[in-house]
Amino acid sequence: MKEDTRRSIRELAYYSSLGLSIVLSIFIGLFAGIYLDATFGTRPVFTFVFLGLGIVAGFRNIFHAMNKLRKEDKDKKPDNKDG
């Protein structure tokens, strides 16, 4: 298998798993908040707090993926300082 094909498959798998990790982080935060609200009887408080934390974690995953992609693009491009 060519190196370009391997790299493309690896990138496709990474970005596919990124979507899954975003959804999972939101649902884990939501269900943790629902569980804590049921345990302590504070109906919407922990649900909103942990849902917000899950959403923040999802955006953090997107931010890290963008930085990784930006770094890879920067490493691929040669420096054109000659003019």
A tleap script that builds the chain and sets N, CA, C and O, in Angstrom:
source leaprc.protein.ff14SB
mol = sequence {
  NMET LYS GLU ASP THR ARG ARG SER ILE ARG
  GLU LEU ALA TYR TYR SER SER LEU GLY LEU
  SER ILE VAL LEU SER ILE PHE ILE GLY LEU
  PHE ALA GLY ILE TYR LEU ASP ALA THR PHE
  GLY THR ARG PRO VAL PHE THR PHE VAL PHE
  LEU GLY LEU GLY ILE VAL ALA GLY PHE ARG
  ASN ILE PHE HIE ALA MET ASN LYS LEU ARG
  LYS GLU ASP LYS ASP LYS LYS PRO ASP ASN
  LYS ASP CGLY
}
set mol.1.N position { 0.847 -1.179 0.000 }
set mol.1.CA position { 0.000 0.000 0.000 }
set mol.1.C position { 0.890 1.240 0.000 }
set mol.1.O position { 1.901 1.287 0.701 }
set mol.2.N position { 0.510 2.235 -0.787 }
set mol.2.CA position { 1.296 3.458 -0.864 }
set mol.2.C position { 1.208 4.236 0.440 }
set mol.2.O position { 0.231 4.140 1.183 }
set mol.3.N position { 2.247 5.003 0.691 }
set mol.3.CA position { 2.295 5.808 1.921 }
set mol.3.C position { 1.183 6.844 1.937 }
set mol.3.O position { 0.606 7.101 2.994 }
set mol.4.N position { 0.866 7.448 0.791 }
set mol.4.CA position { -0.216 8.436 0.729 }
set mol.4.C position { -1.561 7.804 1.071 }
set mol.4.O position { -2.379 8.413 1.760 }
set mol.5.N position { -1.786 6.594 0.594 }
set mol.5.CA position { -3.039 5.903 0.887 }
set mol.5.C position { -3.135 5.568 2.367 }
set mol.5.O position { -4.195 5.715 2.975 }
set mol.6.N position { -2.039 5.125 2.940 }
set mol.6.CA position { -2.031 4.825 4.384 }
set mol.6.C position { -2.323 6.078 5.203 }
set mol.6.O position { -3.094 6.054 6.162 }
set mol.7.N position { -1.686 7.167 4.796 }
set mol.7.CA position { -1.886 8.419 5.531 }
set mol.7.C position { -3.329 8.892 5.408 }
set mol.7.O position { -3.908 9.386 6.375 }
set mol.8.N position { -3.907 8.741 4.225 }
set mol.8.CA position { -5.302 9.147 4.021 }
set mol.8.C position { -6.253 8.311 4.862 }
set mol.8.O position { -7.188 8.845 5.460 }
set mol.9.N position { -6.023 7.014 4.911 }
set mol.9.CA position { -6.865 6.131 5.721 }
set mol.9.C position { -6.720 6.459 7.201 }
set mol.9.O position { -7.703 6.466 7.941 }
set mol.10.N position { -5.497 6.730 7.626 }
set mol.10.CA position { -5.254 7.085 9.025 }
set mol.10.C position { -5.953 8.388 9.391 }
set mol.10.O position { -6.545 8.492 10.465 }
set mol.11.N position { -5.891 9.389 8.502 }
set mol.11.CA position { -6.562 10.663 8.755 }
set mol.11.C position { -8.074 10.498 8.764 }
set mol.11.O position { -8.754 11.104 9.592 }
set mol.12.N position { -8.610 9.691 7.862 }
set mol.12.CA position { -10.044 9.430 7.831 }
set mol.12.C position { -10.506 8.773 9.130 }
set mol.12.O position { -11.546 9.138 9.678 }
set mol.13.N position { -9.742 7.814 9.614 }
set mol.13.CA position { -10.091 7.154 10.876 }
set mol.13.C position { -10.023 8.136 12.040 }
set mol.13.O position { -10.870 8.097 12.933 }
set mol.14.N position { -9.023 9.017 12.038 }
set mol.14.CA position { -8.883 9.994 13.118 }
set mol.14.C position { -10.067 10.949 13.155 }
set mol.14.O position { -10.630 11.196 14.221 }
set mol.15.N position { -10.448 11.488 12.005 }
set mol.15.CA position { -11.536 12.456 11.982 }
set mol.15.C position { -12.893 11.797 12.193 }
set mol.15.O position { -13.814 12.440 12.698 }
set mol.16.N position { -13.032 10.553 11.824 }
set mol.16.CA position { -14.267 9.823 12.136 }
set mol.16.C position { -14.388 9.607 13.636 }
set mol.16.O position { -15.469 9.758 14.206 }
set mol.17.N position { -13.294 9.259 14.266 }
set mol.17.CA position { -13.327 9.067 15.714 }
set mol.17.C position { -13.499 10.391 16.440 }
set mol.17.O position { -13.987 10.409 17.570 }
set mol.18.N position { -13.114 11.491 15.824 }
set mol.18.CA position { -13.301 12.815 16.430 }
set mol.18.C position { -14.789 13.107 16.611 }
set mol.18.O position { -15.203 13.588 17.666 }
set mol.19.N position { -15.581 12.825 15.603 }
set mol.19.CA position { -17.026 13.029 15.720 }
set mol.19.C position { -17.631 12.182 16.818 }
set mol.19.O position { -18.490 12.646 17.568 }
set mol.20.N position { -17.187 10.946 16.913 }
set mol.20.CA position { -17.680 10.056 17.961 }
set mol.20.C position { -17.285 10.569 19.346 }
set mol.20.O position { -18.085 10.513 20.280 }
set mol.21.N position { -16.062 11.064 19.481 }
set mol.21.CA position { -15.622 11.548 20.790 }
set mol.21.C position { -16.380 12.807 21.209 }
set mol.21.O position { -16.611 13.020 22.399 }
set mol.22.N position { -16.767 13.639 20.245 }
set mol.22.CA position { -17.550 14.834 20.560 }
set mol.22.C position { -18.924 14.436 21.089 }
set mol.22.O position { -19.378 14.947 22.113 }
set mol.23.N position { -19.576 13.524 20.385 }
set mol.23.CA position { -20.908 13.068 20.810 }
set mol.23.C position { -20.828 12.382 22.168 }
set mol.23.O position { -21.667 12.621 23.036 }
set mol.24.N position { -19.830 11.537 22.355 }
set mol.24.CA position { -19.698 10.840 23.636 }
set mol.24.C position { -19.433 11.793 24.790 }
set mol.24.O position { -19.989 11.615 25.874 }
set mol.25.N position { -18.596 12.800 24.578 }
set mol.25.CA position { -18.310 13.724 25.676 }
set mol.25.C position { -19.564 14.490 26.078 }
set mol.25.O position { -19.769 14.752 27.263 }
set mol.26.N position { -20.402 14.853 25.118 }
set mol.26.CA position { -21.646 15.559 25.444 }
set mol.26.C position { -22.602 14.644 26.195 }
set mol.26.O position { -23.177 15.047 27.206 }
set mol.27.N position { -22.777 13.414 25.713 }
set mol.27.CA position { -23.708 12.499 26.374 }
set mol.27.C position { -23.209 12.043 27.746 }
set mol.27.O position { -24.013 11.857 28.660 }
set mol.28.N position { -21.918 11.863 27.902 }
set mol.28.CA position { -21.389 11.493 29.220 }
set mol.28.C position { -21.639 12.628 30.210 }
set mol.28.O position { -22.047 12.378 31.344 }
set mol.29.N position { -21.398 13.875 29.795 }
set mol.29.CA position { -21.682 15.015 30.669 }
set mol.29.C position { -23.157 15.101 31.012 }
set mol.29.O position { -23.513 15.355 32.163 }
set mol.30.N position { -24.026 14.890 30.020 }
set mol.30.CA position { -25.468 14.950 30.251 }
set mol.30.C position { -25.912 13.879 31.239 }
set mol.30.O position { -26.621 14.174 32.202 }
set mol.31.N position { -25.498 12.644 31.005 }
set mol.31.CA position { -25.947 11.557 31.884 }
set mol.31.C position { -25.333 11.641 33.274 }
set mol.31.O position { -25.961 11.234 34.252 }
set mol.32.N position { -24.114 12.163 33.375 }
set mol.32.CA position { -23.530 12.370 34.705 }
set mol.32.C position { -24.328 13.420 35.473 }
set mol.32.O position { -24.574 13.269 36.670 }
set mol.33.N position { -24.729 14.482 34.778 }
set mol.33.CA position { -25.538 15.518 35.422 }
set mol.33.C position { -26.902 14.996 35.837 }
set mol.33.O position { -27.379 15.315 36.926 }
set mol.34.N position { -27.538 14.198 34.987 }
set mol.34.CA position { -28.841 13.615 35.334 }
set mol.34.C position { -28.706 12.697 36.543 }
set mol.34.O position { -29.550 12.716 37.438 }
set mol.35.N position { -27.650 11.899 36.568 }
set mol.35.CA position { -27.437 10.985 37.697 }
set mol.35.C position { -27.226 11.773 38.993 }
set mol.35.O position { -27.810 11.438 40.023 }
set mol.36.N position { -26.395 12.815 38.945 }
set mol.36.CA position { -26.141 13.601 40.159 }
set mol.36.C position { -27.390 14.347 40.610 }
set mol.36.O position { -27.627 14.480 41.811 }
set mol.37.N position { -28.190 14.836 39.671 }
set mol.37.CA position { -29.447 15.485 40.043 }
set mol.37.C position { -30.400 14.505 40.701 }
set mol.37.O position { -31.072 14.853 41.671 }
set mol.38.N position { -30.468 13.294 40.191 }
set mol.38.CA position { -31.340 12.292 40.798 }
set mol.38.C position { -30.840 11.901 42.182 }
set mol.38.O position { -31.637 11.645 43.084 }
set mol.39.N position { -29.530 11.853 42.348 }
set mol.39.CA position { -28.953 11.468 43.638 }
set mol.39.C position { -29.156 12.547 44.694 }
set mol.39.O position { -29.528 12.239 45.827 }
set mol.40.N position { -28.918 13.796 44.342 }
set mol.40.CA position { -28.967 14.877 45.326 }
set mol.40.C position { -30.277 15.660 45.309 }
set mol.40.O position { -30.481 16.527 46.159 }
set mol.41.N position { -31.154 15.378 44.374 }
set mol.41.CA position { -32.444 16.060 44.326 }
set mol.41.C position { -32.358 17.513 43.908 }
set mol.41.O position { -33.169 18.331 44.344 }
set mol.42.N position { -31.410 17.842 43.089 }
set mol.42.CA position { -31.229 19.221 42.619 }
set mol.42.C position { -31.566 19.310 41.139 }
set mol.42.O position { -30.719 19.706 40.339 }
set mol.43.N position { -32.746 18.961 40.774 }
set mol.43.CA position { -33.213 18.646 39.422 }
set mol.43.C position { -32.415 19.247 38.257 }
set mol.43.O position { -31.689 18.474 37.631 }
set mol.44.N position { -32.464 20.501 37.903 }
set mol.44.CA position { -31.779 20.860 36.650 }
set mol.44.C position { -30.340 21.350 36.810 }
set mol.44.O position { -29.653 21.560 35.810 }
set mol.45.N position { -29.875 21.535 38.032 }
set mol.45.CA position { -28.596 22.213 38.248 }
set mol.45.C position { -27.425 21.416 37.674 }
set mol.45.O position { -26.713 21.909 36.799 }
set mol.46.N position { -27.221 20.196 38.157 }
set mol.46.CA position { -26.086 19.403 37.696 }
set mol.46.C position { -26.226 18.990 36.228 }
set mol.46.O position { -25.226 18.816 35.531 }
set mol.47.N position { -27.449 18.837 35.768 }
set mol.47.CA position { -27.654 18.486 34.363 }
set mol.47.C position { -27.108 19.589 33.469 }
set mol.47.O position { -26.385 19.306 32.513 }
set mol.48.N position { -27.441 20.833 33.763 }
set mol.48.CA position { -26.952 21.942 32.943 }
set mol.48.C position { -25.441 22.130 33.079 }
set mol.48.O position { -24.755 22.400 32.093 }
set mol.49.N position { -24.928 21.988 34.294 }
set mol.49.CA position { -23.488 22.173 34.518 }
set mol.49.C position { -22.691 21.118 33.759 }
set mol.49.O position { -21.745 21.448 33.043 }
set mol.50.N position { -23.067 19.861 33.910 }
set mol.50.CA position { -22.307 18.799 33.262 }
set mol.50.C position { -22.563 18.727 31.757 }
set mol.50.O position { -21.685 18.292 31.012 }
set mol.51.N position { -23.725 19.138 31.302 }
set mol.51.CA position { -23.963 19.250 29.868 }
set mol.51.C position { -23.049 20.330 29.286 }
set mol.51.O position { -22.462 20.144 28.221 }
set mol.52.N position { -22.933 21.439 29.978 }
set mol.52.CA position { -22.011 22.495 29.544 }
set mol.52.C position { -20.568 22.021 29.511 }
set mol.52.O position { -19.826 22.338 28.581 }
set mol.53.N position { -20.168 21.257 30.531 }
set mol.53.CA position { -18.807 20.719 30.546 }
set mol.53.C position { -18.585 19.734 29.400 }
set mol.53.O position { -17.502 19.695 28.816 }
set mol.54.N position { -19.596 18.946 29.081 }
set mol.54.CA position { -19.485 18.019 27.957 }
set mol.54.C position { -19.347 18.751 26.631 }
set mol.54.O position { -18.566 18.346 25.770 }
set mol.55.N position { -20.096 19.814 26.471 }
set mol.55.CA position { -20.002 20.616 25.241 }
set mol.55.C position { -18.629 21.270 25.144 }
set mol.55.O position { -18.034 21.305 24.067 }
set mol.56.N position { -18.126 21.784 26.251 }
set mol.56.CA position { -16.789 22.382 26.263 }
set mol.56.C position { -15.741 21.329 25.905 }
set mol.56.O position { -14.814 21.611 25.146 }
set mol.57.N position { -15.882 20.127 26.442 }
set mol.57.CA position { -14.940 19.056 26.109 }
set mol.57.C position { -15.015 18.701 24.624 }
set mol.57.O position { -13.988 18.415 24.009 }
set mol.58.N position { -16.206 18.715 24.046 }
set mol.58.CA position { -16.353 18.451 22.619 }
set mol.58.C position { -15.661 19.505 21.774 }
set mol.58.O position { -14.966 19.171 20.814 }
set mol.59.N position { -15.843 20.785 22.120 }
set mol.59.CA position { -15.166 21.848 21.391 }
set mol.59.C position { -13.659 21.795 21.590 }
set mol.59.O position { -12.897 22.152 20.691 }
set mol.60.N position { -13.230 21.353 22.759 }
set mol.60.CA position { -11.797 21.194 23.010 }
set mol.60.C position { -11.212 20.144 22.066 }
set mol.60.O position { -10.104 20.314 21.556 }
set mol.61.N position { -11.953 19.061 21.833 }
set mol.61.CA position { -11.495 18.040 20.897 }
set mol.61.C position { -11.375 18.611 19.488 }
set mol.61.O position { -10.420 18.303 18.774 }
set mol.62.N position { -12.332 19.437 19.082 }
set mol.62.CA position { -12.270 20.067 17.761 }
set mol.62.C position { -11.056 20.995 17.680 }
set mol.62.O position { -10.349 21.008 16.672 }
set mol.63.N position { -10.817 21.763 18.730 }
set mol.63.CA position { -9.694 22.687 18.763 }
set mol.63.C position { -8.368 21.945 18.620 }
set mol.63.O position { -7.490 22.377 17.872 }
set mol.64.N position { -8.221 20.830 19.336 }
set mol.64.CA position { -6.989 20.051 19.244 }
set mol.64.C position { -6.825 19.435 17.852 }
set mol.64.O position { -5.708 19.351 17.342 }
set mol.65.N position { -7.914 19.009 17.242 }
set mol.65.CA position { -7.841 18.450 15.885 }
set mol.65.C position { -7.427 19.523 14.886 }
set mol.65.O position { -6.635 19.254 13.982 }
set mol.66.N position { -7.954 20.738 15.039 }
set mol.66.CA position { -7.577 21.822 14.137 }
set mol.66.C position { -6.102 22.176 14.299 }
set mol.66.O position { -5.410 22.423 13.311 }
set mol.67.N position { -5.620 22.202 15.536 }
set mol.67.CA position { -4.206 22.493 15.761 }
set mol.67.C position { -3.316 21.408 15.176 }
set mol.67.O position { -2.252 21.699 14.630 }
set mol.68.N position { -3.746 20.164 15.288 }
set mol.68.CA position { -2.970 19.059 14.727 }
set mol.68.C position { -2.918 19.174 13.211 }
set mol.68.O position { -1.859 18.996 12.610 }
set mol.69.N position { -4.055 19.471 12.591 }
set mol.69.CA position { -4.106 19.626 11.144 }
set mol.69.C position { -3.262 20.809 10.691 }
set mol.69.O position { -2.557 20.717 9.686 }
set mol.70.N position { -3.327 21.918 11.420 }
set mol.70.CA position { -2.537 23.101 11.085 }
set mol.70.C position { -1.044 22.802 11.181 }
set mol.70.O position { -0.263 23.238 10.335 }
set mol.71.N position { -0.652 22.056 12.214 }
set mol.71.CA position { 0.760 21.710 12.385 }
set mol.71.C position { 1.225 20.794 11.265 }
set mol.71.O position { 2.331 20.960 10.750 }
set mol.72.N position { 0.391 19.821 10.877 }
set mol.72.CA position { 0.756 18.918 9.792 }
set mol.72.C position { 0.880 19.675 8.474 }
set mol.72.O position { 1.791 19.404 7.692 }
set mol.73.N position { -0.029 20.627 8.215 }
set mol.73.CA position { 0.053 21.423 6.998 }
set mol.73.C position { 1.308 22.293 6.991 }
set mol.73.O position { 1.949 22.460 5.953 }
set mol.74.N position { 1.647 22.836 8.134 }
set mol.74.CA position { 2.833 23.676 8.232 }
set mol.74.C position { 4.097 22.848 8.004 }
set mol.74.O position { 5.044 23.320 7.376 }
set mol.75.N position { 4.114 21.612 8.513 }
set mol.75.CA position { 5.268 20.740 8.329 }
set mol.75.C position { 5.413 20.294 6.875 }
set mol.75.O position { 6.529 20.043 6.420 }
set mol.76.N position { 4.307 20.190 6.140 }
set mol.76.CA position { 4.347 19.752 4.741 }
set mol.76.C position { 4.855 20.842 3.808 }
set mol.76.O position { 5.562 20.554 2.842 }
set mol.77.N position { 4.498 22.104 4.093 }
set mol.77.CA position { 4.833 23.197 3.182 }
set mol.77.C position { 6.288 23.583 3.358 }
set mol.77.O position { 6.765 23.738 4.483 }
set mol.78.N position { 7.000 23.741 2.237 }
set mol.78.CA position { 8.379 24.244 2.346 }
set mol.78.C position { 8.368 25.747 2.589 }
set mol.78.O position { 7.434 26.445 2.194 }
set mol.79.N position { 9.394 26.226 3.230 }
set mol.79.CA position { 9.512 27.668 3.492 }
set mol.79.C position { 9.932 28.371 2.202 }
set mol.79.O position { 10.908 27.985 1.559 }
set mol.80.N position { 9.185 29.398 1.840 }
set mol.80.CA position { 9.489 30.190 0.643 }
set mol.80.C position { 10.085 31.523 1.059 }
set mol.80.O position { 9.481 32.569 0.822 }
set mol.81.N position { 11.239 31.505 1.665 }
set mol.81.CA position { 11.882 32.726 2.122 }
set mol.81.C position { 12.815 33.305 1.076 }
set mol.81.O position { 13.376 34.383 1.269 }
set mol.82.N position { 12.986 32.584 -0.051 }
set mol.82.CA position { 13.905 33.050 -1.082 }
set mol.82.C position { 13.351 34.217 -1.873 }
set mol.82.O position { 14.105 34.989 -2.466 }
set mol.83.N position { 12.024 34.346 -1.883 }
set mol.83.CA position { 11.426 35.495 -2.530 }
set mol.83.C position { 10.710 35.108 -3.706 }
set mol.83.O position { 10.135 35.958 -4.387 }
savepdb mol mol.pdb
quit
